[in-house]
Amino acid sequence: MSHIDTEKLSAHLRAKGINLVDKTILITNYSGSLQESDLSEPANCSGFGRIRHFRLDTNSDWNIINPLPILPAAKALGIDPKSEIKAQVFQNAVCNWRCWYCFVDFKLLSGNPKFSDFLSSDQMLELYLDQPTPPLVIDLSGGQPDLTPEWIPWMMEALINKGMDKKIYLWSDDNLSNDYFWKYLSSEQIDLISNYKMYGRVCCFKGVDQESFSLNTEAAPELFDLQFELFDRLLNIGVDLYAYITLTCKRETNFKSVIPRLMDRLQNISKNLPLRIVPLKVYEFSPVTPRMKGIHRNLLEGQNFAFQVWEEELNRRFTMGELKIPITDVVL
Ligand code: SF4
């Protein structure tokens, strides 16, 4: 199987996705896209945004609650955590991987000018504010926001300049695929991010080992290991970090050996890290079905066995009291 050349594709997509002179980012416009038909309500912000309803009660038969970003947002905003929170989402229009289960139409990941345009953070905020009740959370999503890591500090500066940095919670995603955060941000920008109070970031671990990682993302297997290194680096600068993990892997996986090893690696970063990670169950749904091949049905089945062992390991490594700690209070 040939793999994505992540380094090459990342550089290519970064060049398409950012304008350093104008301080603009290539943002997806949903109008006419496949993703538009999947939105629960029409796109907003002239097609460049969407409102996402995050809910505590997920319908996963794994019987776990996804507290992200509700608990971090509520804590930062000083409000009671509600069972549902609305966020204003902007998506950058580039991603360097092609996860078969991605809910984004792949046409919206290649910097296609038909479905995107360059916007500054000020322009995004103007569009966001031009609605009757703007949500208290802004989610900079993707795509892979970290192909254009400047987006985060630029948005922080725009919020500070508008006096909104203490009123709005900023959340962003990261697929842990590259070191652009370190390569392209100045030390001042990194300081701004680490000291910005109303910001949280969710990183996504993909798969349980090199093989499943590669089957999920189409990237080279060894990049599985890079995810841990990148997460560790971000943790060390004090960012309020959380993670998702997709456990999709072959049902023939030796779960009893692979999952404990995965947990060990996470705990080598920080003993409590597994408690800040939310496993995401992957479902077959409309954008995913046309991409699915036989192997993907196998991976869908495998995730259930992986989750079972993941839970067993959590119960073996943590006390009942520790397992009940709200995700925002887990100390890393
Ligand atoms: S990294 Fe995220 S945005 Fe990119 S293809 Fe995978 S799921 Fe989709």
Residues whose N, C-alpha, C, O or C-beta is under 5 A from the ligand:
A	BS01	SF4	C95 W97 R98 C99 C102 G142 G143 N175
